[in-house]
């Protein structure tokens, strides 16, 4: 229980403003789950999952189109809070999202009924929730603007730099399909652009991996 209390203290700025009863409600109601790599979860459609904390691991949040394609919105890493899974608590707001575990993940879930009670009873919880949901929607709008107004080469360069940062290495394992998903384009387009980047000396391609040779020039595309 002490470990869970410390996780809440790090994750939620409103923790110290909760009453002793509210803290106990949160601690007793929260579940811990080990989600294996490739596990997928769906949120929305009127069903709130509650609020989740990725204690350890990395998860991808994405939108799925009717034809089965998807667009990566953002990723959650160690200690990040998945607040959009609780967005339907806000009046008139619902968004359907999917989460895929890119590594084995340890996930804490605060159920909807628990978090909703805290949201209704405590102004600090409500302020935090509204602020975080608004911030995420702002980030998503920025992303959609990139899809609409920026060119594909620029998006792919940004995706490569993001994977480089996550791997903390110039060389990292990634498939053309995964890059296409993150850049919101077709795999064939990504393959063509990667070959162009390689010709220009920006990257080196291997089987199932990419090595960034010139991060500075990639960032200028």
N, C-alpha and C positions, 0 to 999 in steps of 0.2 A: 504493500500500500504506500510505503514511503517513496518507492520508485515512481509510482503513478502520480503522486502529489508533486514530485519534482518535475515530471513531464508536463503537468498542467501549469505549473508555475512558469516554465519556460515558454509554453505555447500560447497562453492566454493572458494578456495584460490585465484582464478584469479579475483574475483569480483572487487577489487579496481583497477585492471588494465584495466577494461573496460571503454570505453568512456561514456559520459553522454547519447549519442544516443543509444549505445549498452545496457546500463542498462535499459533504457526506453523500448527498444524493448523486452527485457527479461521479464520485469515486466508486460507489456501489453499483451504479448503473452501467458503467463502462466495461466493454468487453475487449479482450486482446485476441487477435487472430493472426496466424501465420499464413500468408497467402503466397503460394508458390509462383515462380516466374511463369508468365503467360496467363495467369488468372485474370479474368475480365469481370468487371462489375458494371451495372447500369443504374443510372440515377435519373429521376424525373418521371414525367407522365403521371404526376399527382402523387407519387410515392417518394417521401423523403427518407433518405438513409440515415439522416442525422449528420453529425460532424465527425470527421475522421482525422486522425493524426498518423502520419507515416513515421513511426519511431525509427525504423531502419529500412533502407532500400530506396528504390526509385520507381515511380509510377508515371505513366503517360495519360493525360486527360485529353480526350478527343471527341469530335462530333462525327457521327456516322450518317452517310447519305442514304437515300432509299435504294440506290443501286449497289450499295455495299462498300463504297469507297469511304475514306475517312480523312479528316484534317486534324493534325495535332494542334492543340490550343496551348498547352503548357505542361511542364513536368513538376512533380512533387518529389522532394528529396528528404533526407533525414531531418526530422523535426518539423516538416511542413504540415500545415493544416489544410484539409480539403473542405473549404467553407461552402462551395457551390452545391455540394450534395445536400445542403440544408436550405438552399435558396427558396424553395417552395414554402417555407415558413413565412416569408414576406408576402403580404397580400397582393394577389394578382400576378405573382412572379413564379414562373416555372421554366426550367430549361432541361432538356434531355441531354445527358452526357454519358460517356463511357470512360472507364478507367481500366488500363491494362498494366499489370505489374511487369516492369522490364527486368527486374531482378527479384529474388525472393524478398518478400517484405513482411515486416511486423507492423500490424495496423491496429490502432486503438479506435474503437467506435463508441461515440456518445449517442445513444438512441434518440430518435426524434422526440419522443414524449418527455425525455429528461431535459434535452436542450431547449425544447419549446417552453417548458415550465420556467427554466432559468431566464429565457428570453422575455417571457411575459412578466416575470417578477422583478427582474433586475435591470435598471436602466443602462448600466455599464455593459452588460451582455448584449443588449439591443443595439447600443451605439457601436460596439465592436463588430457585430454581425453585419449591420447595414454598411459600415465603412469598408469592411473586407469584401463583401459581395459587390459593392459599387466599384471598388478598385479592380477586382477581377474582370468585371464587365468592361471597364475602361481598357484594360489590357487586351481583352478579346476584340474590342472595336479597333484598336490600333493594329492588331494582327490582321483583321479582315481588310483594313485599309491597305496593308502591305500586299495582300493577295490581289486586291483590285488594281492598285495603282503602281506597284513596283514590278520590275521585270523578274522573270524566273531565275535568271543568272544571279541576281542580287539576293533573292530569297535562298537559293541553294548555297551561296557563299556564307550567308548568315547561319544556315543550318549546320554546315561543316564546322564553323567556328564554335557553335554551341556544343556539338559532339566532342570537339577537341577540348573544350573547357570541362565537360563532364568527365572525360577520360583522364584529364590532367596529363595529357600526352599528345605529341604531334601525330602519333600513329594510333589508330583505334579501329576496332572491328565494327563494321556497319554494312548493311546491304543497300543496293541501289533502290530496292523497294521501300526500305525504311526511310531513306533520304527523300524519296518522292512523296511519301506520306507526310513527312514533316514540312516539306516545301509546298505541298498542295498542288502537285502536278503529276504527270505521267512518268512511269519508270523509264520509258524510252527517252523522254526529254532529259531526265537526269543523267542517263548513260551518255548521251551525246555531249552534254555540258561538261561532265567529268572528263571526258576525253579531251575536250577543248581546254579545260583547266590544266590537264596534264601536259598538253602540248605547249602551253604558256609557262610551264614550270612552277605552277602554283601548288599542285598536288602530285603524289605518286600513287598509282592504283595497284592494289593487290587482290588476291582472291578473298572476298569478304572483308576487305579492310581498305582504309584510306590513310595516307600520310600527308599531312599538311606541310608543304615546303616553304610557303611564303604567306604567313597569316596577315601581314600588313597589307599586301596587295589584294588578298581576298576581301579584307574589310573595306577596301575602296571601291569594290565592284558595285 
